[in-house]
Amino acid sequence: MRQYRWVLEVQDDDGHWSRLDGAPLENPLEYDGPPQRAANHLRDVFVRSLSRPAPGPRAVRIRIWEGADAVGEPAAETEWSRE
């Protein structure tokens, strides 16, 4: 299994982005697949989780880095918006 670090960012109805804890989470994601598929998987999980109670965030962005550190450019990025 590959190991990834990830960052979740959400946008509120006023258009402001915020990052969960302001830093990458301490627990890495172990996922058997390439970075983009791992990012898409997290996006789907967070969209389902954060959409309740409705309406939830305006947008969700996930960034993924391969390995133990979230340094440099992400290996993959994905975004979802309810608009």
C-alpha distances in whole Angstrom, upper triangle without the diagonal:
4,7,10,13,16,19,21,25,27,31,34,37,39,36,35,31,30,26,25,26,27,24,20,19,18,15,12,10,6,6,5,8,10,12,15,13,11,15,17,15,16,19,20,19,21,24,24,24,27,29,31,33,34,35,32,31,32,29,25,23,20,19,15,14,12,11,13,16,18,20,22,22,19,16,17,20,21,24,26,29,32,35
4,7,10,13,17,19,22,25,29,32,35,36,34,32,28,27,24,23,24,24,21,17,17,16,13,10,8,6,6,6,7,8,9,12,12,10,13,15,14,14,18,19,18,20,23,24,24,26,28,30,33,34,33,30,29,30,27,23,21,17,15,12,11,8,8,10,13,14,17,18,18,15,13,14,17,18,22,24,28,30,33
4,7,10,14,16,20,23,26,30,33,34,32,30,26,24,21,20,20,21,17,14,13,12,10,6,6,5,7,9,10,10,9,13,13,10,12,15,14,13,17,19,18,19,22,23,22,24,27,29,31,32,32,29,27,29,25,22,19,15,14,10,9,6,5,7,10,11,14,16,16,13,12,13,16,18,21,23,27,29,32
4,6,10,13,16,20,23,26,29,31,28,26,22,21,17,16,18,18,14,11,11,11,9,6,5,6,8,10,10,10,8,11,12,8,9,13,12,11,14,17,16,16,19,21,20,21,24,26,29,30,29,26,24,25,22,18,16,12,10,6,5,5,5,7,8,8,11,13,13,10,9,10,12,14,17,20,23,26,29
4,7,10,14,17,20,24,27,28,25,23,19,18,14,13,14,14,11,7,7,8,8,5,6,9,11,14,14,13,10,13,14,10,10,14,14,11,14,17,16,15,19,20,19,20,23,25,27,28,28,24,22,24,20,17,14,10,8,6,5,6,7,6,6,6,9,12,12,9,10,11,12,14,17,19,22,25,28
4,7,10,13,17,20,23,24,22,20,16,14,11,10,12,12,9,6,7,9,9,7,7,11,12,15,15,14,10,12,13,10,8,12,12,9,11,14,13,12,15,18,17,17,20,22,24,25,24,20,18,20,17,13,10,7,5,4,6,9,10,10,9,7,11,12,12,9,10,10,10,11,13,16,19,22,24
4,7,10,13,17,20,21,18,16,12,11,7,7,9,9,7,5,7,10,11,10,11,14,15,18,18,17,13,14,15,12,10,13,13,10,11,14,14,12,14,17,16,15,18,20,22,23,22,18,16,17,14,11,8,6,5,7,9,12,13,13,11,8,11,13,12,10,12,11,10,11,12,14,17,20,22
4,7,10,13,17,18,16,14,10,9,6,6,9,9,9,8,9,12,13,13,12,16,16,20,19,18,15,14,15,13,10,12,12,9,9,12,11,9,11,14,13,11,14,17,19,19,18,14,12,13,11,7,6,5,7,9,12,15,17,16,15,12,15,16,15,12,14,13,10,10,10,12,14,16,19
4,7,10,14,14,12,10,6,5,4,6,10,9,10,10,12,15,16,16,16,20,20,23,22,21,17,16,18,16,12,14,15,12,10,14,14,10,11,15,14,12,14,17,18,18,16,13,10,11,8,6,5,6,8,12,15,18,20,19,17,14,16,17,16,14,16,14,11,11,9,11,12,15,17
4,7,10,11,9,8,5,6,7,8,11,11,13,14,15,18,19,19,19,22,22,25,24,23,20,19,20,18,15,15,16,13,11,13,13,10,10,13,12,9,11,14,15,15,13,10,6,7,6,5,6,9,12,15,18,21,23,23,21,18,20,21,19,17,19,17,13,12,10,10,10,12,14
4,7,8,6,5,4,6,9,11,14,14,16,17,18,22,23,23,22,26,26,29,27,26,23,21,22,21,17,17,19,16,14,16,16,13,12,15,15,11,12,15,16,14,12,10,6,5,5,6,8,12,14,18,21,24,27,26,24,21,23,23,21,19,22,19,15,14,11,10,9,11,12
4,5,5,6,7,8,11,13,16,16,18,20,20,24,25,26,25,29,29,32,30,29,26,24,25,24,21,21,22,19,16,18,18,15,13,16,15,12,12,14,14,13,10,8,5,5,7,9,12,15,18,21,25,28,30,29,27,24,26,26,25,23,25,23,19,17,14,13,11,11,12
4,5,8,10,12,15,17,19,19,22,23,24,28,29,29,29,32,31,34,33,32,29,27,28,27,23,23,24,22,19,20,20,17,15,18,17,14,13,15,14,12,10,9,7,6,9,12,15,18,21,25,28,31,33,33,31,28,29,29,27,26,28,25,21,19,16,14,11,11,11
4,6,9,12,15,17,20,19,22,24,25,29,30,30,30,34,33,36,35,33,30,28,30,29,25,25,26,24,21,23,23,20,18,21,21,17,17,19,18,16,13,13,10,9,11,14,16,19,22,25,28,32,34,34,31,28,29,29,27,26,29,26,22,21,17,16,14,14,13
4,7,10,13,16,18,17,20,21,23,27,28,28,28,31,31,34,32,30,27,25,27,26,22,22,24,22,19,21,22,18,17,20,20,16,17,19,19,17,14,13,10,8,9,11,13,17,19,22,25,29,31,31,28,25,26,25,24,23,25,23,19,18,14,14,11,12,12
4,7,10,13,15,14,17,19,20,24,26,26,26,30,30,33,31,30,26,25,26,25,22,22,24,21,19,21,22,18,17,21,20,16,17,19,19,18,16,14,10,10,10,11,12,16,17,21,23,27,29,28,26,22,24,23,22,21,24,22,19,18,15,15,13,15,15
4,7,10,12,11,13,15,17,21,22,22,23,26,26,29,28,26,23,22,23,22,18,19,21,18,16,19,19,15,15,19,18,15,16,19,19,18,16,13,10,10,9,9,9,12,14,17,20,23,25,25,22,19,20,20,19,18,21,19,15,15,12,13,12,15,15
4,7,9,8,10,12,14,18,19,20,21,24,25,28,27,26,22,22,23,21,18,19,20,17,16,18,18,14,15,18,17,14,16,18,19,19,17,14,11,12,11,10,10,12,13,16,19,22,24,23,20,17,19,19,19,18,21,19,16,16,14,15,15,17,18
4,6,5,7,9,10,14,16,16,17,21,22,25,25,23,20,20,21,19,16,18,18,15,14,17,17,13,15,18,16,14,17,19,20,20,19,15,12,14,12,10,9,10,11,14,16,19,20,19,17,14,16,17,16,15,18,17,14,15,14,15,16,18,20
4,5,7,8,8,11,13,14,15,19,20,24,24,23,20,20,21,18,16,18,17,14,14,17,15,12,14,17,14,12,16,17,18,19,19,15,13,15,14,11,11,11,12,14,16,19,20,18,16,14,17,18,18,16,19,18,16,16,15,16,17,19,22
4,5,8,8,10,13,15,17,20,22,26,26,25,22,23,24,21,19,21,21,17,17,20,18,15,18,20,17,16,19,20,21,22,22,18,16,19,17,15,14,14,14,16,17,20,20,18,16,14,17,19,19,18,21,20,19,19,19,20,21,23,25
4,7,9,12,15,16,18,21,23,27,26,25,22,22,24,21,18,21,21,18,18,21,20,17,19,22,19,18,21,22,23,24,23,19,17,19,17,15,14,13,13,15,16,19,20,18,15,13,14,16,17,16,19,19,17,18,18,20,21,23,25
4,6,9,12,13,15,19,20,24,24,23,19,20,22,19,17,20,20,17,17,21,19,17,20,22,20,19,22,24,25,26,25,21,19,21,18,16,14,13,12,13,13,16,16,14,11,9,11,14,15,14,17,17,16,18,18,20,22,25,27
4,6,9,9,11,15,17,20,20,19,16,17,19,15,14,17,17,14,15,18,17,15,18,21,19,18,22,23,25,26,25,21,19,21,18,15,13,11,10,10,10,13,13,11,9,7,10,13,14,12,14,15,14,16,17,19,21,24,26
4,6,7,10,13,16,19,20,20,17,18,19,15,14,17,16,13,15,18,16,14,18,19,17,17,21,22,24,25,25,21,19,22,19,16,15,12,12,11,12,14,13,11,10,10,13,16,17,15,16,16,16,17,18,20,22,25,27
4,6,10,13,16,19,21,21,18,20,21,17,17,20,19,16,18,21,18,17,21,22,20,20,24,25,26,28,28,24,23,25,23,20,18,15,14,13,13,14,13,10,10,10,14,17,18,16,18,19,19,20,22,23,26,28,31
4,7,9,13,16,18,18,16,19,18,15,15,18,16,14,17,19,16,16,19,20,18,19,23,24,26,28,28,24,23,26,23,19,18,15,14,13,13,13,12,9,11,12,15,19,19,17,18,18,18,20,21,23,26,28,31
4,6,10,13,14,15,13,16,15,12,13,16,14,12,15,17,15,16,19,20,19,20,23,25,27,28,28,25,23,26,23,19,17,14,12,10,10,10,9,7,9,10,14,17,17,14,14,15,16,17,20,22,25,27,30
4,6,10,11,12,11,13,12,8,10,13,11,9,13,14,13,14,17,18,17,19,22,23,26,27,27,24,23,24,21,18,16,12,12,9,10,10,10,10,12,12,16,18,18,14,14,14,15,16,18,20,23,25,28
4,7,9,11,11,13,12,9,12,14,12,11,15,16,15,16,19,20,19,21,24,26,28,29,30,26,26,27,24,21,19,15,15,12,12,10,10,11,13,14,18,20,19,16,15,15,17,18,20,22,25,28,31
4,6,8,9,11,9,6,10,11,9,10,14,14,13,16,18,19,19,21,23,25,28,29,29,26,25,27,24,20,18,15,14,11,12,11,11,13,16,16,19,21,19,16,14,13,15,16,19,20,24,26,29
4,7,9,11,9,8,12,13,11,13,16,16,16,19,21,21,22,24,26,28,31,31,32,29,28,29,26,23,21,17,17,14,14,12,13,15,18,19,21,22,21,18,15,15,17,18,21,22,26,28,31
4,7,8,6,6,10,11,10,12,15,15,16,18,20,21,22,24,26,28,31,31,31,28,27,28,24,21,19,16,15,12,13,11,13,16,18,18,20,21,19,16,13,12,14,15,18,20,24,27,29
4,6,6,6,9,10,11,13,14,16,17,19,20,22,23,24,26,29,31,31,31,28,27,27,23,20,18,14,13,10,11,9,12,15,17,16,18,18,16,13,9,9,12,13,17,19,23,26,28
4,6,5,6,9,10,11,12,14,15,17,18,20,21,22,24,27,29,29,28,26,24,24,20,17,14,11,9,7,8,7,10,13,14,13,15,15,13,9,6,6,8,10,14,17,20,24,25
4,5,5,6,9,10,10,12,14,15,16,19,20,21,22,25,28,27,26,24,22,22,18,15,13,10,9,8,10,11,14,17,17,15,17,16,14,10,8,5,7,8,11,14,18,21,22
4,5,5,6,9,10,11,12,14,15,17,18,20,21,24,27,26,26,23,22,22,19,16,14,11,12,10,12,12,15,18,19,17,20,20,17,13,11,9,10,10,13,14,18,21,23
4,5,5,6,9,10,11,12,14,16,17,18,20,22,25,25,25,22,21,22,18,15,13,10,10,8,10,10,13,15,16,15,17,18,16,12,10,8,10,10,13,15,18,21,23
4,5,5,6,9,10,11,12,14,15,16,18,21,23,23,22,20,18,18,15,11,9,6,7,6,9,11,14,16,16,14,16,17,14,10,9,6,6,6,9,11,15,18,20
4,5,5,6,9,10,10,12,14,15,16,19,22,21,21,18,17,17,14,11,10,8,10,10,13,14,17,19,19,17,20,20,17,14,12,9,8,6,8,10,13,16,18
4,5,5,6,9,10,11,12,14,16,18,21,21,21,18,18,19,16,13,12,10,12,11,14,15,17,19,20,18,21,22,19,16,14,12,11,10,11,12,15,17,20
4,5,5,6,8,10,10,12,14,16,19,19,19,16,15,17,14,10,10,7,9,9,13,14,16,17,18,16,19,20,18,14,14,11,10,9,10,11,14,16,19
4,6,5,6,9,10,10,12,15,17,17,16,14,12,13,10,7,7,6,9,11,15,17,19,20,20,17,20,21,18,15,15,12,10,7,7,7,11,13,16
4,6,5,6,9,10,11,13,16,16,16,14,13,14,12,10,11,10,13,14,18,19,22,23,23,21,24,24,22,18,18,15,13,10,10,9,12,13,16
4,6,5,6,9,10,12,15,15,16,13,14,16,14,11,12,11,14,14,18,19,21,21,22,20,24,25,23,19,19,16,15,13,12,11,14,15,18
4,5,5,6,8,10,13,13,13,10,10,12,11,8,10,9,13,14,17,20,21,21,21,19,22,24,22,18,19,16,14,12,11,10,12,13,17
4,6,5,6,9,11,11,11,8,9,10,9,7,10,11,14,16,20,22,24,25,24,22,25,26,23,20,21,17,15,12,10,8,9,10,13
4,6,6,7,10,11,11,10,11,13,12,11,13,14,17,19,22,24,26,26,27,25,28,29,27,23,23,20,18,15,14,11,12,12,16
4,6,6,9,10,11,9,11,13,13,11,14,14,17,19,22,24,25,25,25,24,27,28,27,23,24,21,19,16,15,13,14,14,18
4,5,8,8,9,6,7,10,10,9,12,13,17,19,22,25,26,26,25,23,26,27,26,23,24,21,18,16,14,12,12,12,15
4,6,5,6,4,7,9,10,10,14,15,19,21,25,27,29,29,29,26,29,30,28,25,26,23,20,17,14,12,11,10,13
3,5,7,6,10,12,14,14,17,18,22,24,28,30,31,31,31,29,32,33,31,28,29,26,23,20,18,15,15,13,17
4,6,6,10,13,15,15,19,21,24,26,30,32,34,33,33,30,33,35,33,30,31,28,25,23,20,17,16,14,17
3,5,9,11,13,14,18,20,24,26,30,33,34,34,34,31,34,35,33,30,31,28,25,22,19,15,14,11,14
4,7,8,11,13,16,19,23,26,29,32,34,34,33,30,33,33,31,29,30,27,23,20,17,14,11,9,11
4,7,9,10,14,16,20,22,26,29,30,30,29,26,29,30,28,25,27,24,20,18,15,12,11,9,12
4,5,7,11,13,17,20,23,26,28,28,27,24,26,27,25,22,24,21,18,15,12,10,8,8,11
4,7,10,14,17,21,24,27,30,30,28,25,27,27,24,22,24,21,17,15,11,9,6,6,7
4,7,10,14,17,20,24,26,26,25,22,24,23,21,19,20,17,13,11,7,5,4,6,8
4,7,10,13,17,20,22,23,21,18,21,21,18,16,17,14,11,8,6,5,6,9,12
4,7,10,14,17,19,20,18,15,17,17,15,12,14,11,7,6,4,7,9,12,14
4,7,10,13,16,16,15,12,15,15,13,10,11,8,6,5,6,9,12,15,17
4,7,10,13,14,12,9,11,11,9,6,8,6,4,7,9,12,15,19,20
4,7,9,11,10,8,10,11,9,5,6,5,6,9,12,15,18,22,23
4,6,8,7,5,7,8,8,5,5,7,9,12,15,19,22,25,27
4,7,8,8,9,11,10,8,6,9,12,15,18,21,25,28,30
4,6,8,10,12,13,11,10,13,15,18,21,24,28,31,33
4,7,9,12,14,12,13,15,17,20,22,25,28,31,34
4,6,9,11,10,12,14,16,19,21,24,27,30,32
4,7,8,7,10,12,13,16,18,21,24,27,29
4,7,8,10,13,14,17,20,23,26,29,31
4,6,9,12,13,17,19,23,25,29,30
4,7,9,10,13,16,20,22,26,27
4,5,7,11,13,17,20,24,25
4,7,11,14,18,21,25,26
4,7,11,14,17,21,22
4,7,11,14,17,19
4,7,10,14,15
4,7,10,12
4,7,9
4,5
4
